[in-house]
Amino acid sequence: MGSETRAIAPQPPLATRHPTSRTVHGVTLSDDFAWLKAENWRDVMRDPHVLAPDIRAYLEAENAYADAFFAPDAALKETLVAEMRGRIKEDDAGVPSPDGPYAYYSRHRTGGQHPLVCRKPLPEGEETILLDGDRLAEGQAYFHLGHVRHSPDHRRLAYAADTQGAELHTILVRDLETGADLNDRIADTTGDLLWSEDGTSLFYIRRDAEHRPSQVFRHRLGTDPSKDELIYAEPDKGFFVSLGETQSGRFGLIACGDHETSEIHLIDLTAPEAPLRVVAPRTVGVRYEVEHHPDLGGEDRLVILTNADGAEDFKIVMAPSATPGRDFWRDLVPHKPGRMILSQVAYRGFLVRLEREDGLPRIVIRTVFSSEEHAIAFAEEAYALGMDEGYRFDTTELRFTYASMTTPAEVWAYDMHTRGRSLLKRQEVPSGHDPADYVTRRLFARAPDGETVPVTLLHRASTPLDGSAPCLLYGYGAYGLTIPASFSTNRLSLVDRGFVYAIAHIRGGTDKGWRWYKDGKLDKKPNTFTDFIAAAEHLVREKVARADAIVAHGGSAGGMLMGAIANLRPDLFAGIVAEVPFVDVLSTMLDDTLPLTPPEWPEWGNPIASEEAFKLIRSYSPVDNVTPQAYPAIFALAGLTDPRVTYWEPARWMARLRAAQSGTAPLLLRTNMDAGHGGAAGRFDRLDEVALIYAFALRVARGN
């Protein structure tokens, strides 16, 4: 650590030790910092002010220490924020999406932090602001506008808002003729919303006492929400519940599942009081998603994306809507190993799927009545692709989004019949952006077991790749999630200062198919860590990055990755940024009262029931493997009301790191006392957090 930092903060906070111990599977687990978990944590989620004074004092001391560390970078932070804000079109608007007589969209006003929800009459009408997010956020330390859905008759708007960051949303309903909210006010929900076809009923999900989304209710407008009818209660604490809807608008979907098993119940939206129907009862290891087509092969059918029958990379089957069980499933798009089908949507004349093969996504259009298929082609070496299903079922237009590390996001309209495409919107960068100034590439690093790990790079064309460039290396590697090679205006602030920005597509994601995910979970979880280390070593070996100037970055489950590599290879990284890091894995997986623990067991293992799982998790859990050694500079960010990665995980990690640190590099913890898992909710407030991360990376990469 440089003298500059020592002069500012010579004495970092040291958490008081209160030794505790317990025995699990014959092993004694000792913890000096268990007290950092508030006994009333459920209450803290709802009201941060009830946090115990001693815990608050420690977190605030950590914040003060971090602020002192960053004090010399105040001017740099302001510059970074100004740069990043200068790349944002402040009065930006989404592309209007037609539905019946209106087109709906959201936009921001200049200087506004939160979206405005708007609509215009078709074909060319005047805008009406249906919901003003900035006004709703007035007076709130935290505000996030969640799901917003207009009723099928376009008379009302249901919306969900979170004012604590704890993902406890209150649902309200606005009369679009008067602009006033109705008396219907439903608290403690997930924010999921679904309208009945006649617009008189709302379906929503409540969280239980342990913060889990587990109960689905039907609310009839104008009635007391306390008397709403419970239509589904999930009996398995390991299953979470969510709501969806088929593109046809016929069925609502109650989706229940964990990370390996799913079950879907149908709500007939034309008859909202009719009994639910299960599509296929849950079978361990079988996942499926449902779409609907009223005339597929001359019959009303469900279209089902599934991994059943050994379809590891998924296939699409169809079944009669009246008899949707697995006995009636018939292949429509057979399984092809190595081609992973990611999602699907059914339109009147076309079935569309998003799939990935050889690490790159593509969209495939299938004509319903002829089974003819074609793919939408793209030219770049690495890119991100997504589908925007819109509101309409009877349409030939598909909208999709396209971006690459160098190409700003684009929204395209594609005519599935003529195969013509037109650009609807290209992301504007007000301060200017020339893609020719940048280069994106894909490399492949060799893991210890011989697997090749894709690594996507972004750098300025003028940056020399001679082993002198600093590098920020990002990784996630869990739940089958893939980090797309998409465009980000923020990261240009690092790249324009000579950094190489790299994404390691490590095992635990699905970049190379479902096998890639399975090879990074449960007993194979350590592959995630060694893949990331191999990627860093490859960048040094290929002279993409300077050996002493790699900064690792990950968040949530990617924060666990950061904790693991800090223990395994502290010498390889100049610094590590861990956002809301899942680092206290063993303690969390041993506590089945926490919101995410039972649903997480299929991903990590159940150390309560299995001694083998206990030993495995204990072998890599970052908090449990902190040892006396020289750790690199570490910057951890947490959210006090975070229900996904509770604040005490990074707090306990930092306390242990401080006690074990034999080097002089700074160890920093900054807790947002007014937010949860996603950090600051306002689009400009978030830039302050990003600027701190980049200031940290710039500082440690230059060795001070």
C-alpha positions, -999 to +999 in steps of 0.1 A: +000+000+000+014+034-009+022+060+017-007+081+004-032+056+017-013+049+049-015+086+058-052+087+052-063+056+070-035+039+090-060+019+111-086+001+092-117-011+112-112-043+132-144-061+140-148-072+176-143-109+182-171-129+199-160-165+195-188-190+188-186-226+176-209-254+165-203-290+153-216-302+120-209-338+107-183-341+135-165-310+124-162-280+148-168-247+130-155-216+148-167-181+140-156-149+157-179-127+137-212-145+137-226-115+156-226-094+124-258-113+114-286-093+129-310-115+148-339-094+135-327-095+098-362-100+085-372-067+102-341-050+088-352-060+053-384-039+058-369-011+079-331-006+078-334+017+108-339-013+132-304-026+126-286-032+159-264-002+168-232-022+171-236-038+137-245-004+122-214+012+138-191-015+123-206-011+088-204+027+090-168+025+102-160+003+071-178+029+049-157+057+065-125+038+059-134+032+022-144+068+018-110+078+032-092+055+008-110+070-022-106+106-010-075+112-032-095+099-062-124+124-057-115+144-089-110+111-109-144+099-096-161+131-107-144+128-141-155+092-145-191+100-136-191+129-160-177+107-188-202+079-182-231+103-179-220+120-211-225+088-229-261+084-218-288+100-239-307+115-210-340+120-228-339+085-243-370+066-252-377+029-260-392+018-293-431+019-290-446-015-289-481-018-305-510-035-287-545-029-300-553+008-304-521+020-286-483+017-287-467+015-252-431+025-243-410+039-216-386+069-217-365+091-195-366+129-192-334+149-191-320+147-156-345+120-146-334+089-127-364+067-132-386+058-162-418+073-175-443+048-187-461+062-218-485+053-246-497+069-279-528+061-299-521+044-332-512+053-359-501+088-349-514+101-316-503+124-288-483+109-259-498+103-225-476+097-195-492+069-176-467+066-148-440+091-137-412+071-120-394+103-109-425+116-091-431+083-074-395+082-062-397+117-045-388+115-008-376+079-010-340+070-002-345+040-025-370+035-053-373+008-079-402+006-104-408-031-110-432-048-133-458-026-151-487-042-170-517-026-187-550-044-186-562-061-218-589-035-222-563-007-218-583+010-190-560+004-161-523+000-153-510-023-126-475-015-113-451-026-086-427-005-066-399-014-041-389+013-017-363-006+005-343-027-020-354-059-002-375-069-032-408-065-013-430-048-038-463-030-033-487-034-062-510-005-071-536+000-099-541+032-118-572+042-136-559+055-170-590+076-176-587+096-144-550+092-137-558+083-101-547+051-082-575+029-070-578+018-034-564-016-044-530-017-026-512-050-022-481-052-001-453-077+004-454-091-031-426-102-056-439-077-081-450-103-106-483-093-122-509-109-145-543-097-157-573-118-165-586-113-200-616-092-189-594-069-168-613-074-136-588-097-118-551-095-109-528-125-101-498-119-080-473-137-056-467-130-020-435-138-001-437-160+030-423-153+064-389-165+052-390-141+022-396-168-004-420-164-033-444-192-026-481-183-028-502-171-058-533-150-051-562-138-073-574-102-065-606-089-078-605-052-083-624-032-058-622-058-031-601-060+001-567-075-007-567-092+027-595-114+014-578-123-018-581-160-028-551-182-025-550-202-057-516-219-054-493-226-024-459-242-031-453-270-006-415-274-013-393-248+004-367-255-023-390-243-051-396-206-060-427-195-078-430-169-106-458-158-130-457-156-168-481-156-198-482-172-232-477-150-262-513-159-273-526-144-241-548-174-234-529-189-205-512-175-174-483-196-162-475-204-126-439-216-129-424-235-099-389-248-097-353-248-085-321-249-106-328-284-120-365-292-119-397-273-130-434-276-129-460-253-146-496-248-138-520-231-163-543-203-155-571-200-180-571-162-184-605-163-202-620-180-171-599-167-141-619-186-115-615-220-132-593-246-115-556-247-123-542-274-146-507-288-143-488-293-176-466-321-163-459-330-127-424-323-115-398-349-121-364-343-106-340-331-132-366-323-158-370-287-168-396-272-191-411-239-203-445-235-220-459-216-250-493-219-266-506-221-302-544-224-309-540-241-343-508-261-345-513-290-368-550-284-367-553-286-329-550-263-299-516-272-285-489-263-260-454-258-273-429-269-247-391-263-244-376-291-223-346-312-215-367-343-210-356-377-224-319-369-222-322-337-243-293-321-224-292-290-247-330-289-248-356-297-275-391-284-284-421-307-282-458-301-286-488-316-268-526-311-269-537-283-245-564-305-232-540-334-224-505-317-219-488-345-198-455-361-209-473-391-224-486-368-251-453-349-258-442-352-295-409-338-308-412-307-329-375-296-328-354-326-319-324-324-295-291-317-312-261-320-288-241-288-287-269-266-300-286-252-269-321-238-273-323-208-249-359-196-253-389-197-276-420-177-286-451-187-306-468-164-330-498-171-352-478-182-382-443-187-368-424-204-340-393-186-331-364-198-310-332-183-297-303-208-296-266-209-291-241-230-309-203-227-309-206-200-283-227-177-306-264-170-304-288-170-334-325-166-340-343-194-359-378-188-375-400-218-382-431-215-403-459-231-384-477-248-413-448-259-435-420-266-409-396-246-431-369-229-410-344-202-415-319-183-393-312-146-390-275-142-399-249-120-382-213-113-391-193-102-360-169-126-342-186-120-308-220-104-302-251-104-280-286-112-293-320-110-277-357-112-287-384-087-279-416-106-281-439-076-279-476-078-271-490-092-303-497-128-313-511-124-348-481-106-364-454-113-389-430-088-372-403-100-348-382-075-330-348-084-318-319-066-302-283-068-313-250-055-299-214-063-296-185-051-274-179-024-300-214-019-316-240+000-296-273-017-290-297-019-320-334-027-321-345-043-354-379-052-369-377-084-389-405-095-412-407-133-407-426-137-440-405-116-464-373-119-444-366-082-446-353-062-417-353-026-407-335-007-380-358+009-355-333+023-331-296+025-325-282+034-291-270+070-292-238+079-274-241+117-271-204+123-264-195+103-295-184+067-303-166+053-333-166+015-334-136+016-356-116+029-326-121-004-308-114-041-313-133-070-300-117-105-302-123-140-288-095-161-274-094-195-259-076-203-227-067-239-218-079-251-184-059-275-163-081-305-175-077-295-211-110-277-217-108-245-237-123-215-220-136-187-243-125-152-234-140-121-250-118-090-253-124-053-258-096-028-262-088+004-282-073-003-316-043+018-304-037-002-272-004-022-276-008-059-268+028-063-259+023-073-222+021-037-210-017-032-208-037-034-175-067-056-177-101-059-159-112-095-161-149-102-154-164-136-145-196-151-132-199-189-138-231-201-121-268-210-126-262-216-163-261-178-169-240-165-198-224-131-197-231-117-232-206-099-254-227-068-253-221-031-256-215-010-224-208+027-225-195+026-189-166+002-196-152+026-222-139+048-194-115+020-186-107+010-221-100+046-232-074+047-204-055+018-219-073-011-202-082-044-219-117-054-208-121-092-208-149-115-200-140-151-191-169-174-202-161-200-175-178-232-166-210-228-146-225-208-175-239-223-207-216-207-232-207-241-246-241-258-239-257-273-208-226-296-203-206-264-196-230-256-168-230-290-153-192-290-153-193-260-130-218-270-103-219-293-073-188-314-071-174-298-102-177-263-089-139-258-085-137-259-123-152-224-123-123-211-102-096-228-122-111-217-155-109-181-144-074-185-132-065-201-165-080-172-184-059-147-164-027-167-170-035-170-207-039-132-210-005-128-195+011-155-216-003-140-248+008-105-237-027-092-237-023-081-201+005-071-178+013-097-152+010-073-122-020-053-135-050-077-137-080-066-117-107-094-113-143-084-111-174-104-102-207-100-084-232-122-064-223-158-074-194-142-093-184-126-060-180-161-046-156-167-076-137-136-065-134-149-029-122-183-042-095-169-064-084-145-037-076-176-016-062-197-044-041-173-063-037-140-045-004-134-064-021-134-098-042-102-093-034-066-085-069-062-072-103-078-068-137-062-069-165-083-054-200-069-057-226-083-033-204-114-030-218-148-021-187-156+000-201-172+032-213-203+013-211-229+040-229-209+067-256-198+043-262-233+029-264-246+065-291-221+073-324-233+058-343-203+072-326-179+047-346-170+016-324-186-010-309-216+008-332-245+000-336-235-037-298-232-039-291-268-028-293-282-063-266-258-074-241-262-045-253-292-026-271-296+008-245-297+036-272-303+062-282-336+047-250-347+031-216-349+047-200-351+013-216-318+003-205-303+036-169-313+029-170-301-007-185-266+001-162-262+031-132-269+008-139-238-013-162-215+007-142-182+006-149-172+043-139-207+055-107-207+035-092-173+044-057-180+056-027-159+068-012-147+035-006-115+015-040-108-002-042-083-031-062-052-028-099-061-024-130-039-028-163-055-017-197-038-021-228-048-002-264-038+002-280-037+037-314-049+026-301-075+001-323-106+004-301-126-021-267-121-006-272-108+029-250-080+040-233-101+067-216-123+042-192-096+028-190-081+063-178-114+079-155-120+049-139-086+053-135-092+091-117-125+085-095-110+057-084-082+080-074-107+107-054-128+082-038-102+059+000-104+061+005-079+032-001-042+030-027-040+002-060-023+012-091-043+021-122-023+016-159-028+023-186-004+013-222-011+023-251+008+007-272+014+037-303+023+016-303-005-011-302-042-017-288-066-043-289-043-072-272-014-056-284+021-062-316+021-083-314+055-101-297+054-134-273+082-124-268+071-088-255+038-100-227+056-119-212+067-085-207+030-076-193+021-111-169+051-108-156+039-075-150+004-090-131+019-119-112+043-097-101+013-076-091-006-107-071+023-121-053+028-088-043-007-080-033-014-116-008+014-114+006+000-082-006+025-055 
